[in-house]
Amino acid sequence: MMEHALATHCWNCGYECNHHSAPGDDHAPPSDGDISVCINCGKLAIFDASMPDKVRRPSPSESIELHQDPEVHQMLIAWYRAKHMTER
């Protein structure tokens, strides 16, 4: 999986992430509207180049839609497992 350099800051915890990768498309950099999961706190964000931190908090309707998406659910499970395996 190819990583792309792009500094973002989580809207929830402020964590700075400098690299992003997309499952399923190794060569695609993040685009506006793509989903991001904060590696630190696990909150979902939406890539948005017009925002100062390059990501934004999902709207309430986007949040509901995202949490009903099976692929997003799998991403959050993967984040949870990775996060808790490294904390041991």
C-alpha positions in Angstrom: 0.0 0.0 0.0 1.5 3.3 -1.1 1.5 6.2 1.5 0.9 9.8 0.5 2.4 12.7 2.4 -0.3 15.2 3.4 -0.4 16.8 6.8 -3.8 16.7 8.5 -5.0 17.3 12.0 -7.9 15.4 13.6 -10.9 17.5 14.3 -11.5 15.5 17.6 -8.1 15.1 19.2 -5.8 17.3 17.2 -3.4 14.5 16.3 -1.2 15.3 13.3 -1.0 12.7 10.6 1.5 13.1 7.9 0.9 10.0 5.7 -2.3 8.5 4.3 -3.1 5.4 2.3 -6.2 4.1 0.6 -7.3 0.4 0.9 -7.9 -1.0 -2.5 -6.1 1.6 -4.6 -2.4 1.8 -3.8 -1.7 4.8 -6.0 -4.6 7.1 -5.3 -3.9 10.1 -3.0 -6.8 11.2 -0.8 -9.5 13.2 -2.6 -12.1 15.6 -1.3 -15.0 13.5 0.1 -12.8 10.4 1.0 -13.0 9.0 4.5 -10.2 9.1 7.0 -9.9 7.4 10.4 -7.7 9.1 13.0 -4.9 6.7 13.9 -4.9 8.2 17.4 -8.5 8.4 18.5 -10.4 6.5 15.8 -12.8 9.3 14.8 -14.0 9.5 11.3 -13.2 12.5 9.1 -13.9 13.7 5.6 -11.0 14.9 3.4 -11.6 18.5 2.4 -8.8 20.5 0.8 -10.6 23.8 1.5 -10.3 23.2 5.3 -7.2 24.5 7.2 -6.6 20.9 8.6 -7.5 19.3 5.3 -10.1 17.1 7.0 -13.5 18.0 8.6 -15.9 16.5 11.0 -18.7 14.6 9.2 -22.1 16.3 9.4 -24.7 14.5 11.5 -26.3 12.9 8.4 -22.9 11.9 7.0 -22.0 10.3 10.3 -25.2 8.2 10.4 -24.5 7.1 6.8 -20.9 6.3 7.5 -21.6 4.2 10.6 -24.1 2.2 8.5 -21.5 1.4 5.8 -20.0 -2.1 6.2 -16.7 -1.1 4.8 -16.4 1.8 7.3 -17.4 -0.6 10.1 -14.5 -2.9 9.0 -12.1 0.0 9.0 -13.1 0.9 12.5 -12.7 -2.7 13.7 -9.2 -2.8 12.1 -8.3 0.5 13.8 -9.6 -0.8 17.2 -7.6 -4.1 16.9 -4.4 -2.3 15.9 -4.7 0.4 18.5 -5.3 -2.1 21.4 -2.6 -4.5 20.2 0.0 -1.8 20.4 -1.1 -0.7 23.9 -0.3 -4.0 25.5 
